[in-house]
Amino acid sequence: MGNLKLTSSAFSDGGEIPRECGYKNGNKEPPLAISGIPAEAKSLTLIMDDPDAMEAVGKVWVHWVVWNIIPDRVQIDGGDITPMYNSAIAAECELGMTDFGEVDYGGPAPPDKTHTYVFKLYALDTELDLPQKSTKADVEKAMEGHILEQTILEGTYAP
C-alpha cells in the first residue's frame, strides 16, 4: 500500500517475542520503530492482538491499543527511525482497554500453545476524538475512512 513500516530491534517479523515482554514474565513493552510515515499523516494508531486466541478463548484477544501517536515523535531527520512508544511520548497519546481489563500494554499470554501476535500500525489523516479506555472496536470504528496506510509486524510467543 505504501512505505509505512513497523519493526522491532527485539524480534524479527515472524520471530519470537522476548520472554520479558510476556504478560506474566515482566510485561515489558517491546521496542518498536516506525519508518515511511506518509507526510500527510496527522496521527498513528497501534493495535496488538492475538487471533490465535480464538481457538482457546473464543475471541481475538486484545493486548494493546494506542492512538493519537504524534508522527513527528517517531520519525526524525527525513527517515531515521526512533523508538515508537516510550515514557517520553506516552503522555502525548491515548491508551485503550485491553482484554485483561487494563488500560496499558498487556503482553503475550498464550494459554495453550505458541500463538502469533499481530502488531497493526495505521497512519491516519486525522486525530481520533475518543476517551481513554476506548476499546479496539471503538478505535477501529473511528478510523474508518481515515486510514492513509497500514502495516503489520508479527511475533510468536509460547507459554
C-alpha positions in Angstrom: 0.0 0.0 0.0 2.9 2.4 0.8 6.2 2.7 2.6 4.9 2.5 6.2 6.9 0.0 8.2 6.9 -1.3 11.7 10.0 -3.1 13.1 11.4 -4.2 16.4 15.0 -4.5 17.5 14.0 -7.3 19.8 12.5 -9.7 17.3 12.2 -10.1 13.5 8.9 -10.2 11.6 7.5 -13.6 12.4 10.2 -14.2 15.1 9.9 -14.9 18.7 8.9 -12.1 21.1 11.3 -11.9 24.1 10.2 -13.6 27.3 10.3 -10.4 29.3 7.6 -9.0 27.1 5.1 -11.6 28.2 2.3 -10.7 30.5 3.5 -13.0 33.3 7.2 -12.5 32.6 7.8 -8.8 33.1 5.1 -7.4 30.8 7.8 -5.1 29.2 6.7 -3.3 26.0 8.8 -4.5 23.0 10.9 -1.8 21.4 9.2 -0.7 18.2 10.3 1.6 15.4 8.4 3.2 12.6 9.5 4.4 9.2 7.9 5.5 6.0 5.2 7.6 7.6 3.2 9.5 5.0 3.8 13.2 5.1 0.0 13.9 5.3 -0.4 11.7 8.4 -1.9 13.5 11.4 -1.7 10.6 13.9 -0.7 6.9 14.2 -2.6 4.1 15.8 -1.2 0.8 17.1 -3.2 -2.3 17.9 -1.7 -5.5 19.2 -3.9 -8.6 19.3 -3.8 -12.4 19.3 -6.0 -14.0 16.6 -4.9 -17.5 17.7 -6.8 -16.9 21.0 -10.0 -17.6 19.0 -9.4 -21.3 19.4 -8.6 -21.2 23.1 -10.9 -18.5 24.4 -13.4 -17.9 21.6 -12.3 -14.4 20.5 -9.3 -12.4 19.2 -7.6 -11.2 22.4 -6.7 -7.5 22.5 -3.3 -6.8 24.1 -2.6 -3.1 23.3 -4.5 -0.2 21.9 -2.7 3.1 21.4 -3.9 6.0 19.3 -3.1 9.7 18.6 0.6 8.9 18.4 2.2 12.0 17.0 4.0 11.2 13.7 6.8 13.7 14.4 7.8 11.7 17.6 8.5 8.5 15.7 10.3 9.6 12.6 13.0 12.3 12.5 15.7 13.6 10.2 14.0 12.6 7.0 13.8 8.8 7.6 15.7 7.9 10.7 13.6 5.6 12.9 13.3 6.2 16.7 11.6 4.3 19.5 7.8 4.4 18.9 6.4 4.1 22.4 8.2 5.2 25.5 7.6 7.3 28.6 8.6 10.5 26.7 5.6 10.2 24.3 3.2 8.1 26.4 1.6 11.3 27.8 1.1 12.5 24.2 -1.1 9.6 23.1 -4.2 7.7 24.3 -4.4 4.2 25.6 -7.3 1.9 25.2 -8.8 -1.0 27.1 -7.2 -4.5 26.7 -8.9 -7.8 27.2 -7.1 -8.0 30.5 -9.4 -5.2 31.7 -6.4 -2.8 31.9 -5.5 0.4 30.1 -1.9 -0.2 29.2 0.3 -2.8 27.4 -0.7 -6.4 28.1 2.0 -8.7 26.9 1.6 -12.1 25.3 0.0 -14.8 27.5 -1.0 -17.8 25.4 -3.0 -20.3 27.5 -2.2 -23.4 25.4 0.5 -23.3 22.7 2.6 -20.9 20.6 0.5 -18.0 19.4 1.2 -15.4 16.7 0.7 -11.8 17.9 -0.1 -9.1 15.4 1.0 -5.5 15.8 -1.1 -3.4 13.4 0.1 0.1 12.7 -2.2 2.7 11.0 -1.3 6.2 9.6 -4.4 8.4 9.8 -5.4 11.7 8.2 -6.9 12.9 11.5 -6.6 12.6 15.2 -9.2 10.4 16.9 -11.6 12.0 19.3 -12.1 9.1 21.8 -12.0 8.9 25.5 -9.4 6.9 27.4 -10.4 3.3 28.0 -12.0 3.1 24.5 -11.9 -0.4 23.1 -10.3 -1.8 19.9 -13.8 -1.8 18.3 -14.3 1.9 19.2 -10.9 2.8 17.7 -11.4 0.7 14.5 -14.8 2.4 14.0 -13.4 5.9 14.5 -10.6 5.1 12.0 -13.0 4.2 9.2 -12.4 6.4 6.2 -9.2 7.9 7.7 -6.5 5.3 7.1 -3.8 6.5 4.8 -1.5 3.5 5.1 -1.2 0.4 7.3 1.3 -2.2 8.1 1.8 -5.2 10.4 4.6 -6.8 12.4 4.0 -10.4 13.7 5.8 -12.2 16.5 5.3 -15.5 18.2 5.2 -16.4 21.9 4.9 -19.8 23.7 3.6 -20.4 27.2 
